[in-house]
Amino acid sequence: MPPARWPCVRLLRRSHSAPVLVLERFSFGVGDRFAHQAKAQLQAFLQLQSQGVQVIPVWNKSNREHTFIGSEPQSVRDAAQSAVLHLKWPHAWHVDADHIRLQTVDRFLAPSDFFTIDVADSIGQPAPADQVAAFVKRHPELAGVCEIPGIAKPFVITAAEVARVATQYLSAVREAGEIFRHIASRKGGKEGFIAEVSMDETDAPQTPPELLIILVALADEGVPVQTIAPKFTGRFNKGVDYVGDLKRFRREFNDDLAVIRHAIARYGLPANLKLSVHSGSDKFSLYPIIRESLGRAGAGLHIKTAGTTWLEELIGLAESGGKALQLAQEIYAQALEHVDELCGPYATVIDIDRTRLPSAIAVRQWTGDQFASALRHIPGHPEFNPHLRQLLHVAFKLAAKQGRRYTDLLKANEAVVARNVTQNLFERHLKPLFLG
């Protein structure tokens, strides 16, 4: 793919090889369900740049979301590119084929330069015993006392533990390699795209020693992963704050950063390899921990959000009143009628107490400000309702079913909607993460 197709991306050139697409130190994945808010999102990155911090936008949308909306992956690139040209964004930007599998990746090949390879379903599928034995034999250094700079207490890992972790994760790593090579074969080589490996949508978190073994396996598999998305301890629910032990998260996050540095130095993984935090939207209690940890370690970060933009659209419509507010109220009423259907695909990343959901009749009486206050995530606000927010987070396909009625109202109320989108992304996400 000629560089002109991917404007403003950072390319490194190796001797006698093709240019290498390199993800910058800080990148932020933003969802845009209906492809109407790219300019409003990019405004937030420009505001951050004006305060001296460069963070690279990565527009992401999964195959599942395209299916629900009825859109095509090219629409994500088109919207992003239009915003970049309109606002004269001078830096890199990317389009992420989010949570792709081998069965779904092909439709993303042309418009995407970032691929989130999702192998969570293969975690726990036992790897063949001979492959496990070969891995353990190939890496005797993993067994015993493992001292890693930046981690106060050395890991003590037995050979049996190495074998257990390899049994649990080697099949997933092999799948990641298969998908990576498939992408590379169709995009003219492995240097022209960014690979992320996602292992977050699974039941159990990966400990730092497990992350080390996974990274070693990825190096063996020849996957030049630039970001890795493990599952952390605690709950990373959609659109609401983190639920868990903050001290434990701090220790785990810092240890993971140290493990990555060690894996880069010891196993030849890309020098810019960094942690990726999925369902990272609205994790307000974690942002100070993440910012402090990154500063101390000099590390990078990729953080991924998705449906918060859709929620800000709904907030903007509610504040606009009239027909726009009426549609927001109708969507909530329909969501109440289809709770099970809407929540099923997201059961692992939402926690909704249905007794805390207001009735459709009550919401129909709300003013636009009341609706917006219930939905907008401002901790401590007396009207904020996290249960309503999580339900509407997964109800975007109800808006999609409205077709032009929904998108025409977005256009008619663009100023109010865009203000909410930009303010949410800058004030509640980028600013606390990167400015403090």
ZADO-319700 format. One line per 2 residues: number of its first residue (from 1); their letters; for each residue x, y, z of N, C-alpha, C. Coordinates in steps of 0.001 Angstrom, whole numbers. Each point is the difference from the previous one (the first is absolute). Layout:
N
NUM	A	X,Y,Z,X,Y,Z,X,Y,Z; ...
***
This chain:
436
1	MP	858,-1188,0,-858,1188,0,891,1234,0; -95,918,-942,870,1170,-35,-264,911,1182
3	PA	1033,648,545,-186,858,1173,-1052,1077,-194; -205,457,-1249,-979,1064,-216,-1395,-408,418
5	RW	-284,-1295,11,-1329,-478,398,-229,191,1493; 1095,88,764,-101,120,1449,661,1313,419
7	PC	-652,1137,-144,643,1280,296,354,122,1472; 1091,707,249,389,387,1360,333,-1190,898
9	VR	504,-1080,-536,398,-1097,865,1506,-42,107; 463,-442,1158,1428,-65,251,561,-1281,-600
11	LL	993,142,-879,613,-1148,-637,1483,-23,332; 501,-1152,383,1430,-203,147,458,-889,-1138
13	RR	1228,212,-463,503,-814,-1094,1194,-812,488; -120,-1308,-156,1107,-877,294,827,-211,-1261
15	SH	1257,-292,165,846,-277,-1146,-546,-1189,-772; -88,175,-1339,-403,-1077,-901,-1382,-564,345
17	SA	-897,818,560,-1344,-490,291,-1015,1101,-234; -1242,-369,41,-1079,953,-216,-154,909,1214
19	PV	-664,1162,-171,-276,865,1143,-809,-736,1063; 236,378,1249,-674,-644,1122,-952,1004,637
21	LV	-1270,-352,95,-986,869,635,119,-148,1509; 249,1098,688,287,-31,1431,-1055,812,748
23	LE	-637,-624,971,-977,695,833,727,866,1016; -425,1249,113,657,943,879,-204,-353,1472
25	RF	705,731,875,9,-336,1420,-1391,19,608; -770,1050,-280,-1350,112,552,-1018,-57,-1129
27	SF	-952,-902,108,-1068,-87,-989,-1311,-286,725; -1082,453,-616,-1303,-65,663,-1030,-465,-1011
29	GV	-594,-1140,263,-1001,-551,-895,-1369,576,279; -619,538,-1035,-1329,600,155,-995,-687,-919
31	GD	-1144,-314,544,-1079,-555,-795,-873,1112,-553; -622,-262,-1127,-922,960,-615,-1056,-822,-725
33	RF	-956,-501,769,-951,-984,-506,-616,383,-1335; -396,1268,-125,-750,424,-1175,817,879,-941
35	AH	1314,106,255,931,706,-897,-399,1459,-226; -496,654,1051,-369,1412,-103,832,911,901
37	QA	849,-538,856,641,813,1032,1518,72,-125; 555,-386,-1126,1460,-8,-116,592,1395,199
39	KA	-628,1016,-557,522,1365,186,-83,422,1467; -1121,-291,646,-138,367,1414,1022,-741,851
41	QL	257,-1262,-323,1014,-753,732,1383,580,-225; 306,294,-1244,1332,520,-308,239,1359,641
43	QA	-1053,769,191,150,1287,704,588,-209,1394; -389,-1074,661,532,-270,1338,1503,-263,-47
45	FL	456,-725,-1029,1435,-255,-143,753,1290,-324; -636,888,-767,613,1294,-279,99,853,1262
47	QL	-1021,-46,846,73,728,1271,1150,-518,857; 157,-1310,25,1103,-578,764,1342,413,-590
49	QS	101,-9,-1319,1235,420,-658,343,1438,335; -1018,851,100,248,1413,313,581,181,1402
51	QG	-143,-1032,825,575,45,1348,1284,-830,92; 539,-342,-1150,1340,-568,-33,104,-1505,32
53	VQ	-1120,-717,-145,47,-1464,40,-577,-554,-1293; 760,-887,-643,-450,-613,-1246,-476,-1418,269
55	VI	-1256,-243,-285,-589,-1337,87,-620,-301,-1358; 237,-1204,-479,-415,-376,-1348,-1397,-621,33
57	PV	-932,516,-801,-1342,-599,-44,-9,-1272,-841; -710,-991,487,-191,-1256,-724,-1503,-272,-23
59	WN	-605,110,-1173,-1438,-240,-99,-246,-1504,-93; -796,-531,918,-216,-1442,47,-1485,-346,-88
61	KS	-256,-1121,-678,-1372,-516,-88,93,-1477,-330; -714,-810,754,98,-1453,-136,-953,-528,-1065
63	NR	226,-1233,-384,-894,-650,-952,-1410,-106,573; -88,-293,1292,-1310,-94,645,-750,1327,-97
65	EH	712,1102,215,-644,1308,-54,-416,356,-1427; 856,-319,-973,-388,232,-1392,-1259,-800,-346
67	TF	-65,-1225,499,-1164,-843,-281,-1262,591,605; 96,469,1244,-1161,605,656,-457,1268,-713
69	IG	977,814,-417,-319,1299,-602,-407,-154,-1464; 583,-1021,-661,-206,-141,-1436,978,830,-802
71	SE	1186,231,568,1015,827,-658,1134,-870,-519; 906,632,-753,1176,-675,-537,1264,627,594
73	PQ	1080,-781,131,1231,547,583,530,1246,-707; -203,105,-1300,503,1173,-715,-606,1294,539
75	SV	-1208,-71,556,-643,1213,516,791,612,1144; 691,-822,771,817,512,1108,1162,813,-547
77	RD	704,-564,-993,1117,735,-606,-481,1281,-672; -1107,-74,-696,-495,1185,-711,-293,1137,980
79	AA	-678,-317,1108,-336,1037,980,1258,560,649; 936,-873,351,1235,453,637,823,866,-950
81	QS	133,-449,-1235,794,751,-960,-609,1372,-274; -1318,71,-71,-664,1289,-201,294,949,1153
83	AV	-41,-510,1230,294,839,1165,1448,468,0; 909,-909,-324,1424,333,-35,274,1116,-1003
85	LH	-599,-98,-1171,210,1021,-1034,-678,1318,378; -1205,-94,547,-756,1211,345,696,795,1106
87	LK	521,-693,1003,613,671,1146,1511,116,-126; 557,-491,-1107,1436,84,-270,818,-643,1133
89	WP	-429,-1173,426,741,-746,1026,1377,-363,-552; 1095,403,677,1327,-156,-603,732,-1281,369
91	HA	-609,-841,831,720,-1154,523,-596,-1313,-524; 496,-1097,533,-485,-1314,-398,-1443,-211,441
93	WH	-652,-922,-654,-1338,-462,402,-187,-1373,-632; -863,-785,606,-140,-1383,-453,-1455,-437,36
95	VD	-273,-1085,-728,-1328,-618,-9,170,-1453,424; -692,-362,1065,172,-1291,669,-1118,-960,-376
97	AD	398,-1153,-554,-930,-1113,-174,-118,-676,1361; -1000,384,742,-75,-306,1426,-535,-1413,241
99	HI	705,-754,836,-427,-1345,405,-312,-890,-1202; 953,-65,-933,-223,-837,-1173,488,-1418,255
101	RL	-630,-922,-713,396,-1404,-30,325,-361,-1449; 510,-1187,-220,335,-421,-1350,-1240,10,-900
103	QT	-1155,-314,597,-1239,-72,-783,-532,1372,-391; 446,1059,663,-577,1323,-233,989,1030,-527
105	VD	1280,-332,-83,1011,1018,-259,-20,526,-1431; -405,-805,-977,208,387,-1393,-703,1305,-377
107	RF	-1180,242,548,-720,1228,-369,690,1253,534; 948,-186,929,706,1132,602,1352,275,-653
109	LA	450,-857,-885,1379,83,-471,303,1313,-710; -855,434,-893,289,1203,-778,-24,1276,833
111	PS	-1032,238,828,-52,1293,693,800,87,1294; 514,-1099,508,616,1,1334,1511,-87,-79
113	DF	664,656,952,1453,-137,140,384,-418,1420; -1006,-289,805,169,-431,1388,-971,-1176,163
115	FT	509,-1117,546,-843,-1188,123,68,-532,1426; -1134,37,691,-97,-588,1327,-369,-1465,-170
117	ID	1001,-853,183,-162,-1438,-202,-544,-604,1290; -1237,-445,-55,-698,-485,1198,64,-1521,49
119	VA	703,-520,987,149,-1455,124,-550,-499,1333; -862,788,630,-493,-352,1331,-724,-1342,-3
121	DS	-705,-317,-1093,-758,-1257,-33,902,-1233,4; 1254,175,-374,927,-1132,-33,764,-179,1306
123	IG	-128,966,900,660,-137,1297,-652,-1149,763; 820,-873,508,-515,-1143,745,-198,-1241,-830
125	QP	80,133,-1342,-37,-1192,-835,1373,-663,87; 96,-1180,583,1321,-571,297,867,-166,-1246
127	AP	1220,518,95,955,-179,-1085,496,-1443,-2; 373,-528,-1164,538,-1357,-56,1198,-168,932
129	AD	95,-1156,617,1039,-245,1001,1396,152,-576; 199,-397,-1267,1339,109,-572,402,1454,-208
131	QV	-972,870,-338,303,1418,-153,329,636,1351; -716,-398,1018,276,510,1345,1393,-438,441
133	AA	307,-1259,-192,1316,-505,408,1112,706,-756; -202,254,-1278,1016,695,-799,196,1426,494
135	FV	-1088,670,356,100,1375,512,783,25,1307; -322,-905,922,688,-51,1292,1486,-283,-207
137	KR	317,-901,-903,1398,-334,-274,734,1173,-638; -690,733,-862,614,1127,-711,280,1171,930
139	HP	-742,76,1100,136,1160,901,249,-429,1446; 1145,-611,267,315,-385,1379,155,1205,914
141	EL	292,1177,-611,200,1217,808,-1282,455,700; -1160,-474,-467,-1263,413,620,-238,-697,1334
143	AG	587,-1152,189,-193,-750,1246,1072,400,1006; -424,157,1242,922,384,1065,-296,1394,490
145	VC	1030,672,472,-138,1369,510,211,970,-1159; -1004,812,-256,45,948,-1120,15,1421,560
147	EI	1144,645,-84,130,1371,487,-187,968,-1162; -954,902,157,-315,968,-1048,148,1402,578
149	PG	826,847,-581,132,1382,493,-1354,691,62; -255,647,1123,-1268,695,187,-1010,-778,804
151	IA	265,-1293,226,-884,-829,819,752,-354,1275; -561,411,1126,721,-98,1262,321,-1438,382
153	KP	-964,-876,-160,176,-1391,422,132,-889,-1225; 1100,-750,-126,179,-862,-1171,-1120,-1024,-123
155	FV	-316,-340,-1251,-933,-1092,-241,706,-1331,272; -722,-915,582,481,-1369,125,-973,-867,-788
157	IT	473,-515,-1141,-863,-743,-909,584,-1397,-175; -764,-1002,312,463,-1380,-188,-181,-416,-1452
159	AA	704,-1048,-398,-171,-532,-1354,-1437,-479,-211; -592,-537,1051,-1391,-450,-96,-929,1180,-252
161	EV	316,1153,615,-834,1185,-219,168,528,-1418; 1227,-16,-508,216,405,-1390,-830,-893,-929
163	AR	13,-1297,268,-765,-941,-824,-1492,261,110; -474,315,1205,-1432,276,185,-428,1215,-815
165	VA	781,1072,85,-343,1224,-734,94,-238,-1503; 1028,-707,-416,135,-305,-1426,-1181,-829,-492
167	TQ	-420,-953,789,-1163,-819,-374,-1235,875,-185; -144,1005,847,-1186,857,-27,31,1012,-1140
169	YL	1207,473,-388,71,1141,-915,634,-279,-1356; 695,-1106,-178,694,-208,-1272,-959,-83,-1181
171	SA	-1156,-600,184,-965,-73,-1108,-447,1395,-418; -210,875,986,-390,1378,-307,1116,727,-728
173	VR	1234,-218,437,1135,655,-655,162,-515,-1425; -160,-1306,-195,83,-548,-1356,-1088,598,-897
175	EA	-1192,189,561,-1067,630,-780,365,1434,-361; 587,732,952,438,1364,-291,1006,9,-1146
177	GE	915,-959,19,969,-87,-1081,-647,-295,-1337; -981,-880,-8,-699,-336,-1240,-714,1223,-566
179	IF	-693,744,868,-713,1191,-464,991,1055,-472; 1086,185,758,1002,996,-384,574,-312,-1381
181	RH	359,-1242,-233,594,-353,-1293,-1016,131,-1137; -1263,-269,309,-1051,181,-1002,-82,1475,-406
183	IA	12,890,983,-49,1437,-301,1224,403,-812; 1179,-428,459,1242,381,-675,28,-476,-1446
185	SR	-530,-1188,-243,33,-546,-1361,-873,792,-957; -978,697,544,-931,749,-840,254,1498,2
187	KG	896,452,868,330,1427,19,1440,250,-425; 599,-994,-630,1315,208,-576,1149,-78,977
189	GK	-202,-646,1137,1090,-132,965,-419,423,1384; 836,-335,971,-351,221,1394,335,1401,503
191	EG	704,796,-804,455,1297,497,-1032,1109,-164; -1017,-210,-839,-892,1094,-346,-1252,103,838
193	FI	-70,-697,1125,-1160,116,877,430,-240,1441; -857,403,914,250,-111,1440,-804,-1170,534
195	AE	647,-846,780,-679,-1162,575,-145,161,1503; -1223,-178,450,-289,-96,1423,-569,-1395,257
197	VS	364,-591,1118,-584,-1279,396,-854,236,1233; -1257,-427,-91,-966,224,1074,-309,-1304,699
199	MD	183,-2,1324,-345,-1160,822,-870,420,1180; -692,1129,-149,-716,566,1145,-1400,-576,173
201	ET	-632,-472,-1080,-1384,-467,122,-21,-1480,376; 475,-273,1196,55,-1349,528,-329,45,1478
203	DA	-143,-1144,617,-492,-38,1381,1034,449,1027; 1232,-493,-128,999,224,1040,1058,987,-472
205	PQ	433,923,867,1082,913,-374,1323,-737,-138; 881,564,-814,1340,-545,-125,926,671,1021
207	TP	722,-783,759,960,540,951,1239,472,-765; 829,848,610,1238,406,-685,880,-1172,-434
209	PE	204,-1055,801,775,-1133,-517,-663,-663,-1205; -1319,-88,1,-693,-557,-1161,192,892,-1219
211	LL	-63,1327,203,228,919,-1111,1389,-203,-585; 989,-194,840,1354,-247,-492,34,-1236,-900
213	II	-599,-1086,445,11,-1231,-788,-755,193,-1310; -1104,735,29,-748,296,-1225,859,792,-978
215	LV	716,996,484,847,816,-870,1139,-820,-590; 566,-880,801,1049,-879,-524,-569,-882,-1120
217	AL	-1198,-522,202,-625,-835,-1023,-285,803,-1270; -434,1260,142,-244,848,-1164,1300,270,-756
219	AD	1096,193,738,1296,181,-651,387,-1261,-767; -197,-1154,614,286,-1265,-691,-835,-141,-1265
221	EG	-1247,466,70,-930,-139,-1121,292,999,-1110; 877,969,280,358,980,-1011,-1034,1083,-209
223	VP	-763,313,1046,-1005,1063,-78,610,1278,583; 288,1012,-827,589,1241,503,-1064,898,634
225	VQ	-525,-451,1098,-1120,674,645,455,1360,533; -797,1039,-298,336,1347,480,-812,402,1221
227	TI	-1144,-635,205,-736,190,1251,-597,-1339,413; -102,-189,1301,-567,-1228,560,-1087,398,990
229	AP	-1165,-593,-140,-1140,333,860,-301,-1180,907; 590,-45,1184,-335,-1072,937,-1294,308,727
231	KF	-501,-980,687,-1124,238,911,584,322,1364; -368,1151,531,449,406,1332,-1001,-490,1043
233	TG	417,31,1235,-928,-310,1079,-1039,1116,118; -1150,-340,572,-1067,983,155,-940,-1,-1188
235	RF	-1020,844,76,-1028,78,-1037,242,1222,-878; 58,-232,-1325,129,1071,-987,-1305,72,-791
237	NK	-1044,414,665,-1308,42,-642,-99,1154,-983; -910,-157,-941,-156,985,-1062,-536,1321,541
239	GV	776,1057,-223,-498,1342,228,-126,455,1431; 478,-798,974,-44,402,1403,1365,-243,629
241	DY	151,448,1236,1309,-36,630,418,-1419,375; 1284,-141,228,603,-1266,428,-565,-435,1343
243	VG	-202,-1302,134,-416,-572,1280,1052,-1033,393; 717,259,1074,1040,-934,418,942,634,993
245	DL	1068,-710,292,1008,398,986,1035,887,-689; -8,1297,311,887,939,-673,1471,-282,301
247	KR	302,-404,1228,1390,-306,348,493,-1204,-793; -845,-990,-137,383,-1178,-770,179,346,-1468
249	FR	-892,833,-542,156,405,-1389,1310,748,-200; 328,913,902,1245,760,-116,1205,-946,-62
251	RE	40,-955,908,1118,-949,36,50,-825,-1282; -1151,-480,-442,-67,-831,-1197,392,784,-1246
253	FN	-491,1232,-115,296,827,-1165,1491,304,-73; 593,364,1139,1437,298,23,831,-1239,-310
255	DD	-409,-1142,542,722,-1242,-299,-108,-361,-1476; -1175,212,-592,-164,-278,-1424,909,892,-849
257	LA	118,1276,376,905,894,-720,1437,-516,64; 407,-477,1176,1357,-531,156,192,-1273,-821
259	VI	-1008,-851,-16,69,-1237,-794,170,327,-1480; -710,994,-485,112,388,-1403,1407,497,-311
261	RH	560,855,863,1374,470,-223,967,-1182,-84; -167,-943,916,860,-1183,34,-168,-831,-1270
263	AI	-1235,-191,-451,-252,-820,-1189,581,650,-1253; -70,1327,-72,593,716,-1139,1510,-245,-36
265	AR	629,165,1157,1456,-120,57,472,-1436,-210; -719,-963,556,473,-1378,-2,-431,-775,-1243
267	YG	-1178,296,-530,-563,-868,-1033,-213,693,-1344; 489,1232,-128,3,657,-1294,-1351,460,-501
269	LP	-939,191,889,-1290,552,-404,163,1480,-350; -951,591,-737,149,1391,-428,262,950,1179
271	AN	886,955,-231,409,905,1074,-1144,867,501; -1029,194,-827,-1129,835,406,-1163,-806,579
273	LK	199,-1288,260,-1059,-826,588,-520,635,1282; -1319,63,133,-581,659,1165,-1296,-680,399
275	LS	-436,314,1207,-1263,-524,500,-1174,677,-701; -1050,-764,-185,-1257,520,-505,-1074,-277,1040
277	VH	-775,1019,320,-1086,-124,967,-1312,63,-759; -702,-1119,-49,-1283,-50,-695,-1139,340,972
279	SG	-1153,372,-579,-1098,536,819,550,1081,924; 898,819,-571,683,1008,805,-798,1259,228
281	SD	-1158,112,-645,-789,1210,173,-513,121,1433; 79,1203,510,-628,349,1290,638,-701,1193
283	KF	1217,-479,-118,672,-636,1143,711,1080,803; -807,927,521,524,1216,599,920,-274,1184
285	SL	-325,-1008,802,822,-278,1174,1357,-588,-383; 111,-551,-1211,1273,-574,-448,903,1013,-687
287	YP	-566,1066,-530,807,912,-811,1186,593,765; -150,440,1253,1184,503,706,1071,-1073,189
289	II	-419,-1230,259,957,-1104,161,741,-247,-1302; -732,-55,-1094,615,-251,-1306,960,1126,-358
291	RE	-432,1253,175,850,1141,-344,1297,-20,809; -105,-233,1293,1188,-36,859,936,-1142,-407
293	SL	-574,-1163,-283,808,-1168,-355,731,217,-1319; -690,558,-981,630,250,-1289,1137,996,129
295	GR	-217,1044,801,1041,999,190,1228,-575,668; -206,-809,1014,1126,-585,722,781,-971,-879
297	AG	-710,-761,-817,652,-1023,-818,441,522,-1368; -479,1183,-382,276,493,-1347,-644,-869,-1066
299	AG	-1140,-592,347,-642,-978,-871,-1089,647,-851; -455,-743,-988,-1098,433,-842,-1306,-652,424
301	LH	-1072,384,-699,-1330,-520,327,-883,74,-1229; -775,-1066,-201,-1147,70,-903,-1228,-264,845
303	IK	-962,901,-50,-1234,-186,756,-1159,60,-982; -963,-883,189,-1052,-160,-999,-1364,250,617
305	TA	-761,876,-648,-1389,241,376,-874,-323,-1207; -1279,-31,210,-883,-315,-1134,-1294,789,106
307	GT	-931,-475,799,-1354,520,-32,-234,1309,709; 1031,590,606,-238,1275,683,-406,1084,-991
309	TW	505,-50,-1223,-389,1005,-999,-1493,-107,-312; -489,-1208,-143,-1434,-188,-244,-814,555,1162
311	LE	474,-177,1215,-722,531,1154,-4,1525,-14; 1106,597,-423,36,1463,-77,-927,506,-1099
313	EL	-160,-769,-1062,-998,359,-1014,-1387,25,628; -307,-1011,787,-1317,-84,625,-201,1141,1003
315	IG	1049,335,734,-64,1138,928,-266,1286,-774; 721,185,-1116,-204,1203,-808,-1403,85,-560
317	LA	-548,-1126,-438,-1371,-1,-504,-988,347,1109; 218,-563,1183,-898,306,1117,41,1485,334
319	ES	1184,571,55,127,1425,327,-621,883,-1082; -60,-505,-1217,-554,799,-1093,-1516,120,88
321	GG	-641,-916,732,-1436,81,202,-801,-376,-1230; -1305,196,93,-896,-233,-1129,53,-1430,-507
323	KA	66,-146,-1329,4,-1325,-613,1247,-801,375; 1100,691,222,1239,-699,361,-132,-642,1378
325	LQ	-531,734,960,-234,-554,1334,-1008,-1144,-78; -1037,182,-797,-1016,-1050,-134,621,-1298,-498
327	LA	923,82,-957,644,-1204,-507,861,-652,1084; 731,805,766,810,-558,1085,-887,-750,996
329	QE	-1139,563,314,-930,-661,931,-558,-1292,-602; -284,7,-1297,-497,-1209,-659,1051,-1105,16
331	IY	1240,356,-256,1068,-998,0,143,-620,1381; -113,811,1048,81,-569,1349,-1171,-957,247
333	AQ	-1205,388,-409,-1164,-867,201,180,-1331,-728; 519,45,-1223,246,-1230,-746,1092,-844,659
335	AL	1008,665,549,1078,-726,687,-546,-768,1198; -924,610,729,-607,-690,1136,-743,-1255,-453
337	EH	-621,68,-1159,-762,-1140,-505,903,-1132,-490; 1267,311,-285,904,-987,-611,1293,-138,798
339	VD	-114,58,1312,1192,-29,851,829,-1260,-249; -627,-1138,24,753,-1258,-144,704,-75,-1348
341	EL	-692,346,-1039,573,-62,-1350,1189,951,-134; -135,1209,554,1066,995,-128,1209,-341,859
343	CG	-243,-509,1192,1085,-222,954,748,-1310,-236; -631,-954,-675,613,-1310,-181,1415,35,-554
345	PY	249,700,-1120,1347,4,-573,1036,701,879; -454,770,989,917,782,829,-59,-422,1468
347	AT	-461,-1210,249,-264,-423,1380,1222,82,894; 1202,-202,-577,1212,1,827,490,1399,340
349	VI	-572,1032,-624,522,1361,216,-1096,993,378; -1099,-494,537,-1022,888,565,-532,-622,1285
351	DI	-420,853,913,-659,-423,1238,-1181,942,213; -1185,-464,-313,-1196,845,73,-946,-549,1060
353	DR	-363,845,946,-1039,-325,977,-1323,493,-587; -816,-916,-455,-1219,402,-701,-983,726,898
355	TR	128,-189,1298,-886,733,917,345,1483,44; 1193,350,-520,435,1406,3,-277,691,-1330
357	LP	-638,-698,-909,-327,604,-1287,-1350,711,107; -59,1274,-342,-1288,698,53,-954,-540,-1053
359	SA	-1268,151,230,-996,-480,-953,-5,889,-1240; -483,-557,-1092,-124,780,-1232,-961,1171,198
361	IA	-1036,-218,797,-971,1077,260,668,1162,719; 845,-332,996,697,1053,739,942,768,-920
363	VR	766,-716,-830,973,652,-871,-708,867,-1038; -1188,-415,-414,-743,792,-977,-395,1373,553
365	QW	-26,125,1318,-339,1280,628,1217,871,246; 1201,-536,-226,1223,752,293,191,1143,-986
367	TG	641,1046,488,506,1039,-890,1298,-496,-639; 455,735,-985,1268,-358,-626,1149,33,978
369	DQ	1,983,905,1073,95,991,-46,-1177,970; -1186,-441,362,-109,-1159,891,540,-1263,-670
371	FA	-354,-199,-1265,486,-1160,-733,1523,47,-94; 525,1169,-368,1449,145,-145,720,-232,1319
373	SA	-556,491,1091,639,-162,1306,4,-1455,464; -1060,-732,-348,-41,-1413,365,1012,-809,-792
375	LR	263,412,-1238,862,-761,-894,1463,437,60; 239,1276,179,1376,516,-21,769,-487,1218
377	HI	1211,-524,-230,767,-607,1092,789,1058,757; -666,589,981,657,910,936,-155,-601,1386
379	PG	1047,-656,509,-116,-636,1318,-438,999,1060; -896,-432,835,-485,864,1069,-1185,855,-374
381	HP	-320,106,-1272,-1177,775,-386,-1236,-744,501; -900,692,674,-1140,-701,620,-929,-684,-995
383	EF	4,413,-1254,-921,-583,-978,664,-1060,-883; 1317,-187,115,687,-980,-849,-467,-1414,342
385	NP	-300,-792,-1042,-478,-1361,184,875,-960,-811; 951,-691,638,908,-889,-748,-702,-1186,-645
387	HL	-1143,-398,525,-728,-1137,-566,-675,398,-1313; -617,1167,-2,-554,543,-1235,1103,211,-1024
389	RQ	1143,497,433,1116,261,-925,501,-1292,-649; 158,-1046,789,492,-1257,-561,-1010,-604,-978
391	LL	-1284,107,323,-1012,-534,-909,20,741,-1327; 43,1329,62,16,764,-1241,1318,-184,-751
393	HV	1081,-282,720,1284,-251,-648,-118,-1137,-1012; -745,-1042,356,-108,-1173,-884,-1244,59,-887
395	AF	-704,1122,7,-1258,120,-750,165,754,-1312; 1241,156,-462,222,816,-1199,-695,-563,-1237
397	KL	-208,-1326,-39,-626,-538,-1200,-1478,405,-98; -598,427,1111,-1355,530,-76,-25,1319,-750
399	AA	1055,792,191,122,1240,-775,240,-320,-1468; 811,-1053,-244,274,-382,-1387,-1280,-374,-729
401	KQ	-933,-636,714,-1258,-396,-622,-852,1211,-392; 293,1150,598,-736,1211,-363,472,582,-1326
403	GR	1162,-455,-454,501,452,-1294,196,1505,-56; -530,607,-1061,226,1428,-226,-666,871,1050
405	RY	-1025,-506,648,-612,810,1060,1045,350,1045; 821,-986,366,1049,250,999,1114,879,-571
407	TD	530,-368,-1151,1139,763,-519,-402,1411,-435; -1222,176,-483,-453,1353,-348,-81,888,1242
409	LL	-420,-580,1114,-41,777,1233,1410,321,504; 955,-909,-229,1399,320,331,474,1212,-800
411	KA	-324,13,-1283,417,1119,-853,-706,1288,407; -1272,-103,293,-764,1202,341,461,619,1315
413	NE	538,-820,878,427,480,1320,1511,-166,186; 717,163,-1103,1442,-297,-16,779,788,1046
415	AV	-301,1273,163,786,834,907,-93,-507,1440; -1211,-327,439,-186,-468,1381,640,-1375,189
417	VA	-208,-876,-967,567,-1345,92,1520,67,0; 570,752,-928,1460,82,-108,624,583,1256
419	RN	-655,996,583,533,580,1242,111,-1068,1081; -1015,-828,127,34,-1063,1009,1082,-1027,-301
421	VT	140,-377,-1270,1008,-992,-382,1399,510,318; 298,1213,-418,1337,563,227,276,172,1486
423	QN	-951,563,713,196,254,1428,212,-1298,770; -795,-1017,-303,151,-1274,693,1387,-591,-235
425	LF	431,-29,-1259,1280,-623,-328,1165,774,599; -45,1318,-72,1118,787,514,-22,106,1523
427	ER	-1113,484,546,-36,306,1429,5,-1243,882; -697,-1040,-418,-156,-1158,874,919,-1166,-332
429	HL	703,79,-1143,881,-1104,-388,1434,453,-265; 203,767,-1056,1366,373,-375,679,866,1051
431	KP	-719,954,510,611,928,966,453,-707,1269; -842,-784,686,492,-664,1216,1060,-1052,-274
433	LF	-39,-625,-1177,1000,-1027,-306,1360,593,-315; 16,1104,-742,1269,484,-533,427,1376,516
435	LG	-895,721,671,354,1291,567,-98,6,1520; -988,-730,543,-158,-18,1443,-858,1135,474
***
